[in-house]
Amino acid sequence: MNALSTDEMEKFQKLSNEFQANVQGPAVSTKISSSMVAMEYANADPTFVTKTAALAVTHPLVRTMKGDGNCGWRAVAFGYFENLLKLQNLVLAHDELNRIKSLNVLLDQTGQQEHLYEIFVDATEGVFHQIIEAIQNGIIDDTFLVEAFNEEYNASAIITHFRLLTSAWMKLNALRYQAFLSLPVDQYCATRIDTVKTEIDEVGLQALVDGVIEASGFAVEILYLDRSEGDVVTPHLLTPNRVTAATICLLYRPGHYDLLYAVEPTVNMEPVVNYQYAMTSNYSPWDQGALSFDVNSSLMSIPNLMMDPSFALAPSPMPSASPSPFRVSPPQEVYAPPLMHTSPPPPPISLASPPPPRMSAPPAPLSSLPRKSDGPQIRLNPLVMKPNLSHSLPVTTPFKNSPYNQAHFQNQDFEPIHWEPADHRK
């Protein structure tokens, strides 16, 4: 094979430099399942097969970028604006707009002419205004943002703005990056940063994050899909390890960047079971219309019921009943056998309250023992009394569900029912 002449070699070199691949598809796609990435590597190296399968579990969605040389720049810029929209924080959006505009001072310090870069700044500000308007209207759909980055002129202006800011930042902080470069920073920026459709490398990506993204508080993480050891992709955080409101997650494959989306955290919405209520309720059906303790006027008119301190749950709009002129035996006296009196009982103790209205035929006092106030002053049926609740009302099915029941969890003197071994049925 004959060697090529110098002219022919220069011709082929020129064609190689000017070659542009005919890449199909949108510049920024909608979110798709990351299983598509696993399908692309189904017949590839086993390491890629294993890592892409695991990636589909931890990051189920991906947004692909067009591989035209701007995919890295485009992924970071789109992820930045996407997170601003997602957070729906109007104050943050205004603060970021002012911060990005303030970075024009970097361009001025490096000799950039305002009339040359203002068109790129305007394109970026236009996206900010769209996001602010969407937040004000409560819009979370990112369709308008995808359309803005798929419009070639507008997207190219935004990417160029981010390139210029990164280049200016690196020139003003040359000592920070010079040790990682094989050529001077100025020359590196002229050939790798400022040049259109030149893919970003690791040093340029770090400078983009340092100079443009980090001050926003967003994290930037790269997941490397390579042949390194392990069954999952290798993560690398480009920002400080801190609590952040949002993360721009990049998937790096040799020579290409895409955006990844991790699994959204789920909230446990299991119902809360009130076990205290279950302890005092058997949920048996009953007619609430026939008997409702809370609203039954007849039950509320029982003398001294609402005046008893054990029932002082809350201030009641109903006035207390007048004290009764008749003495009622305490609960513990009900079960005692009747006493045989050989002499008339002593007169009842007079009360300080006004005398009650006269009744036609008042019954005789039931007992002459001193009155006690440690329970509701009503006659209780022993067949419906709980042995361990000597100070409670009859535990009927409706009353068990009432807060006036001392075994009810809403009673201020709540006492749960305790099972005793001696109480079992024989």
C-alpha positions in Angstrom: 0.0 0.0 0.0 1.4 3.3 -1.1 2.0 6.0 1.6 -0.3 9.1 1.4 1.2 12.3 0.4 1.3 15.3 2.7 -1.5 17.0 0.8 -3.7 13.9 1.0 -3.1 13.6 4.7 -4.0 17.2 5.3 -7.2 16.7 3.3 -8.3 13.7 5.3 -7.4 15.5 8.6 -9.6 18.4 7.6 -12.5 16.1 6.8 -12.0 14.3 10.1 -12.1 17.7 12.0 -15.2 18.8 10.2 -17.1 15.5 10.5 -20.4 15.6 12.4 -22.2 12.4 13.1 -25.8 12.3 12.0 -27.2 11.7 15.5 -31.0 11.1 15.6 -33.4 11.9 18.3 -34.3 14.9 20.4 -31.6 16.9 22.2 -33.4 16.1 25.5 -35.8 13.2 25.7 -38.7 12.7 28.1 -38.2 10.4 31.0 -38.1 6.7 30.0 -37.4 3.5 31.8 -33.8 2.8 32.6 -34.4 -0.8 31.5 -33.8 0.6 28.0 -30.1 1.1 29.0 -30.0 -2.5 30.3 -31.4 -3.7 26.9 -28.6 -1.8 25.1 -26.0 -3.8 27.0 -27.8 -7.2 27.0 -25.2 -8.7 24.7 -22.2 -6.8 26.0 -19.6 -7.5 28.6 -21.1 -9.4 31.7 -20.0 -6.6 33.9 -22.1 -4.1 32.0 -25.0 -6.5 32.0 -24.9 -6.9 35.8 -24.5 -3.2 36.5 -27.2 -2.0 34.1 -29.6 -4.5 35.6 -28.9 -3.1 39.1 -29.2 0.4 37.8 -32.7 -0.2 36.6 -33.7 -1.0 40.2 -32.0 1.9 42.0 -32.7 4.5 39.3 -35.8 3.4 37.4 -35.9 6.5 35.1 -33.5 8.1 32.7 -33.5 11.1 30.4 -31.2 10.7 27.4 -29.2 13.5 25.9 -28.3 13.8 22.2 -24.7 12.7 21.7 -23.6 15.7 19.6 -20.7 16.8 21.7 -22.8 18.9 24.1 -24.4 16.1 26.1 -22.5 16.7 29.3 -23.1 20.5 29.2 -26.7 19.9 28.3 -27.3 17.3 31.0 -26.0 19.6 33.8 -27.8 22.7 32.6 -31.2 20.9 32.1 -30.8 19.1 35.5 -30.2 22.5 37.2 -33.4 24.1 35.7 -35.4 20.9 36.2 -34.7 20.8 39.9 -35.6 24.5 40.3 -39.0 23.7 38.8 -39.4 20.6 40.9 -38.8 22.3 44.2 -41.6 24.9 43.5 -39.7 27.4 45.6 -40.4 30.9 44.3 -37.8 32.6 46.6 -35.1 30.1 45.5 -35.9 30.7 41.8 -35.6 34.5 42.2 -32.4 34.1 44.2 -30.8 31.9 41.5 -31.8 34.3 38.8 -30.0 37.1 40.6 -27.0 34.9 41.3 -26.6 33.8 37.7 -26.9 37.4 36.5 -24.3 38.5 39.0 -21.8 36.0 37.5 -21.5 38.4 34.5 -18.7 40.1 36.6 -16.6 37.0 35.9 -17.0 37.5 32.2 -16.0 41.2 32.5 -12.9 40.3 34.6 -11.7 38.0 31.9 -12.1 40.5 29.1 -15.4 39.3 27.6 -17.4 42.0 25.8 -21.0 42.5 27.2 -22.4 43.1 23.7 -21.1 39.7 22.7 -22.3 37.6 25.7 -25.6 39.4 26.5 -27.5 37.4 23.9 -26.5 34.2 25.8 -27.4 35.7 29.1 -30.8 36.7 27.8 -31.6 33.1 26.7 -30.8 31.8 30.2 -32.9 34.5 31.9 -35.7 33.6 29.6 -35.8 30.1 31.0 -35.7 31.5 34.5 -38.7 33.6 33.8 -40.6 30.6 32.5 -39.8 28.6 35.6 -40.9 31.5 37.9 -44.2 31.9 36.0 -44.8 28.1 36.2 -44.2 28.1 40.0 -46.5 31.1 40.5 -49.2 29.2 38.6 -48.5 25.9 40.4 -47.4 24.1 37.3 -45.0 21.1 37.8 -45.2 19.8 34.3 -41.7 20.2 32.7 -42.9 20.0 29.1 -42.1 23.7 28.4 -38.5 23.1 29.8 -38.0 20.1 27.5 -39.2 22.2 24.5 -36.9 25.0 25.4 -33.8 22.7 25.3 -35.0 21.0 22.1 -35.2 24.4 20.3 -31.7 24.5 18.8 -31.0 28.2 18.9 -32.3 28.8 22.4 -30.5 25.6 23.8 -27.2 26.5 22.1 -27.3 30.0 23.6 -27.9 28.6 27.1 -25.1 26.0 26.7 -22.7 28.7 25.4 -23.5 30.8 28.4 -22.6 28.0 30.8 -19.4 27.4 28.8 -18.3 31.0 29.1 -19.0 31.1 32.8 -17.0 27.9 33.3 -14.1 29.2 31.2 -14.0 32.5 33.1 -14.1 30.7 36.5 -11.2 28.5 35.5 -9.1 31.4 34.4 -9.7 33.3 37.6 -8.9 30.1 39.7 -6.1 28.7 37.5 -4.1 27.3 40.4 -7.0 25.1 41.4 -7.0 23.2 38.1 -3.6 23.6 36.6 -2.2 20.5 38.4 -4.8 18.3 36.6 -4.0 19.6 33.1 -1.2 18.9 30.7 -1.4 22.4 29.1 -1.9 25.9 30.4 -5.4 26.8 31.7 -5.9 29.5 29.1 -5.1 27.1 26.3 -7.2 24.4 27.8 -10.2 26.7 28.0 -9.7 27.9 24.4 -9.6 24.3 23.0 -11.9 22.3 25.4 -14.3 24.7 27.0 -15.0 27.6 24.6 -15.1 25.5 21.4 -18.6 24.7 20.4 -19.7 21.0 20.4 -16.6 19.9 22.3 -17.5 17.3 24.9 -16.8 18.1 28.5 -14.2 16.1 30.4 -13.7 15.5 34.1 -11.8 18.7 34.8 -14.2 20.9 32.8 -17.2 19.2 34.5 -15.7 19.9 38.0 -15.1 23.5 37.0 -18.7 23.9 35.8 -20.0 22.5 39.1 -17.6 24.7 41.2 -18.3 27.9 39.3 -21.9 27.7 38.3 -23.9 25.0 40.2 -22.4 24.5 43.7 -23.6 27.9 45.0 -27.2 26.9 44.3 -27.0 24.2 47.0 -27.8 21.4 44.5 -25.6 18.3 44.6 -24.1 16.8 41.5 -23.3 13.1 41.4 -21.9 10.9 38.6 -22.6 7.2 38.3 -19.8 5.6 36.2 -20.8 2.7 34.0 -17.5 1.0 33.4 -15.7 -2.4 33.9 -14.5 -1.7 37.4 -15.0 -4.3 40.1 -18.5 -4.6 41.7 -22.0 -5.3 40.7 -23.3 -1.7 40.7 -22.2 1.5 39.0 -19.5 3.5 40.7 -20.8 6.8 42.3 -18.7 9.9 42.6 -20.0 13.1 44.3 -18.7 16.3 42.7 -20.1 18.6 45.5 -19.5 18.6 49.2 -21.2 15.8 51.2 -24.0 17.8 52.7 -27.8 17.8 53.1 -29.3 19.2 49.9 -32.7 19.8 48.5 -32.0 18.3 45.1 -29.4 16.3 43.2 -28.4 16.3 39.6 -27.5 12.7 38.9 -25.5 12.0 35.8 -25.0 8.6 34.1 -21.6 8.4 32.4 -20.9 6.0 29.7 -17.6 6.3 27.8 -17.9 9.6 25.9 -21.6 10.3 26.8 -23.7 11.7 29.7 -27.4 11.2 30.5 -29.6 12.1 33.4 -30.7 9.5 36.0 -33.6 9.6 38.5 -33.5 7.7 41.7 -36.4 5.9 43.3 -38.7 8.3 45.1 -39.0 7.7 48.8 -42.4 6.3 49.8 -44.5 7.4 52.9 -46.0 4.7 55.1 -49.8 5.5 55.2 -50.9 2.5 57.3 -53.9 3.3 59.5 -53.4 3.9 63.2 -55.3 1.4 65.4 -56.5 2.7 68.7 -56.0 -0.3 71.0 -57.3 1.6 74.0 -60.7 1.9 72.4 -60.7 -1.7 71.4 -60.1 -2.7 75.1 -63.4 -1.2 76.1 -65.6 -1.8 73.1 -67.1 -5.0 71.7 -68.6 -3.3 68.7 -72.0 -5.1 69.2 -74.8 -3.4 67.3 -77.3 -1.3 69.2 -80.0 1.3 68.5 -78.4 4.7 69.0 -81.6 6.5 68.3 -83.3 4.7 71.2 -80.5 5.3 73.8 -77.6 7.7 73.4 -75.9 8.6 76.7 -74.3 11.8 75.5 -77.5 13.5 74.4 -80.3 11.7 76.4 -82.0 14.3 78.4 -83.6 11.9 80.8 -80.2 10.4 81.8 -78.7 13.9 82.1 -81.4 14.8 84.6 -80.3 12.2 87.1 -79.7 14.2 90.3 -76.0 14.9 91.1 -74.7 12.9 88.1 -73.1 15.9 86.4 -72.0 17.3 89.8 -69.9 14.3 90.7 -66.2 15.0 90.5 -65.4 11.8 88.7 -67.5 13.0 85.7 -65.9 16.5 85.4 -64.5 15.9 81.9 -65.0 19.3 80.4 -67.2 22.4 80.8 -70.7 21.5 79.7 -73.2 24.0 78.2 -76.0 22.2 80.1 -76.8 23.6 83.6 -76.3 21.3 86.5 -79.4 19.7 88.0 -80.7 21.0 91.3 -79.6 19.0 94.3 -82.1 16.3 95.2 -83.8 16.3 98.6 -83.8 12.5 98.6 -80.8 10.6 99.9 -79.6 7.7 97.7 -77.5 4.9 99.0 -73.9 4.6 97.8 -73.2 1.7 95.4 -71.5 -0.5 98.1 -74.7 -0.2 100.3 -77.0 -1.5 97.5 -75.7 -5.0 97.9 -75.9 -5.2 101.7 -79.0 -6.8 103.1 -81.7 -4.3 104.3 -81.3 -3.1 107.9 -84.2 -3.4 110.3 -84.8 -0.1 112.0 -86.4 -0.1 115.4 -86.6 3.6 115.6 -87.4 6.3 113.0 -84.4 7.3 111.0 -82.8 10.6 111.8 -83.8 13.6 109.6 -81.7 14.1 106.5 -78.8 16.5 106.7 -79.9 19.9 105.4 -78.1 21.4 102.4 -76.9 24.9 102.0 -78.5 25.3 98.6 -82.0 26.8 98.2 -84.8 24.4 99.2 -86.0 22.2 96.3 -89.6 22.4 95.0 -92.2 20.6 97.2 -93.3 17.2 95.9 -96.6 15.5 96.7 -95.4 12.2 98.1 -91.7 12.1 98.8 -90.4 8.6 99.5 -88.7 7.8 102.8 -84.9 7.8 103.0 -83.3 4.5 102.1 -80.5 4.5 104.7 -79.3 6.5 107.6 -75.6 6.0 107.0 -73.5 9.1 106.3 -73.5 10.1 102.6 -70.4 9.5 100.6 -69.4 11.4 97.4 -66.9 9.0 95.9 -69.2 7.8 93.1 -72.3 8.6 91.1 -75.2 8.9 93.5 -77.6 6.6 91.7 -78.9 3.1 92.4 -76.9 0.5 90.5 -78.0 -3.0 89.3 -75.4 -5.6 90.5 -76.1 -7.7 87.4 -74.5 -5.1 85.1 -71.7 -4.0 87.4 -68.1 -4.8 86.6 -66.4 -6.2 89.8 -63.3 -4.1 89.2 -65.1 -0.8 88.5 -66.9 0.0 91.7 -67.2 3.7 90.8 -68.6 3.4 87.3 -72.0 3.5 85.8 -73.7 0.4 84.5 -71.5 -1.0 81.7 -74.2 -1.5 79.1 -73.2 -1.7 75.5 -74.0 2.0 74.8 -72.4 3.2 78.0 -69.1 1.4 77.3 -68.7 3.7 74.2 -69.3 6.8 76.2 -66.5 9.1 77.6 -68.4 9.2 80.9 -67.4 5.5 81.4 -64.2 5.4 83.5 -63.0 2.6 81.4 -63.2 4.8 78.2 -59.9 6.2 77.0 -61.3 9.7 76.7 -62.3 9.9 80.4 -59.9 12.1 82.5 -59.9 9.4 85.2 -59.3 6.6 82.7 -58.5 3.3 84.2 -58.0 0.4 81.8 -59.7 -2.9 82.7 -57.3 -5.3 84.2 -57.7 -9.1 84.0 -57.2 -10.9 87.3 -56.6 -14.7 87.4 -59.3 -15.0 90.1 -61.9 -13.6 87.6 -61.9 -16.5 85.2 -65.1 -18.5 84.8 -65.1 -21.8 86.6 
